[in-house]
């Protein structure tokens, strides 16, 4: 009985001090949280090694698991070398859609780029593309010295 009296006293003191009860905070947060409706099949893609000057693309798949149509408000890349393409039409409940992400492969070296999806007014998700751009040869094949010999 002494233990239960102590617990009641602590709760009463918290209520008197105006401090929120942690259990009440968790319950309130859970009640206010929006259910996750945009599901990504994958959030990252590694292009591996790609030749310089050859743009490349990858298509990410998304699913609307909600009961209402889902609208992608914006899809924004972290820099101008990355270009996302997506449909402005709402995604029906239970339907799939795609976001095509292009990378221009202009700069030589490793890259790590982020694309942010803005949806349902206040929610966001991120996609990441990575890879390495290597300097491509000046010509498609190395010069063959014997060709000059045959021309003589």
QUICORUR-V734933 format. One record per backbone hydrogen bond with DSSP energy under -1.0 kcal/mol. NH is the residue of the N-H (numbers start at 1). CO is the residue of the C=O. E is the energy in kcal/mol with one decimal. If there is no record, write none. Layout:
# QUICORUR-V734933
NH CO E
NH CO E
This chain:
# QUICORUR-V734933
5 1 -1.9
6 2 -1.7
7 3 -1.8
8 4 -2.1
9 5 -2.2
10 6 -2.1
11 7 -2.2
12 8 -2.4
13 9 -2.6
14 10 -2.5
15 11 -2.2
16 12 -2.0
17 13 -2.4
19 14 -1.3
25 21 -2.1
26 22 -2.1
27 23 -2.0
28 24 -2.3
29 25 -2.6
30 26 -2.3
31 27 -1.9
32 28 -2.0
33 29 -1.5
39 63 -2.6
41 61 -2.3
45 128 -2.1
47 130 -3.1
50 132 -2.6
52 134 -2.6
53 105 -3.3
54 51 -1.5
56 103 -2.4
58 101 -2.0
60 99 -3.0
62 97 -2.7
63 39 -2.3
64 95 -2.6
65 37 -3.1
70 91 -2.9
73 118 -1.6
74 118 -1.7
76 116 -2.7
78 114 -1.8
82 79 -1.2
83 102 -2.3
85 100 -2.5
91 70 -3.6
94 64 -2.4
95 92 -2.3
97 62 -2.3
99 60 -2.3
100 85 -2.5
101 58 -3.2
102 83 -2.6
103 56 -3.0
104 81 -2.1
109 133 -2.7
111 131 -2.6
113 129 -2.9
115 127 -2.8
116 76 -3.1
117 125 -3.5
118 74 -3.3
119 123 -2.7
120 71 -1.5
122 120 -1.5
123 119 -2.0
125 117 -1.7
127 115 -3.1
128 43 -2.4
129 113 -2.6
130 45 -2.3
131 111 -1.6
132 48 -2.8
133 109 -2.6
134 50 -2.4
147 144 -1.4
149 145 -1.0
150 146 -2.0
151 147 -1.5
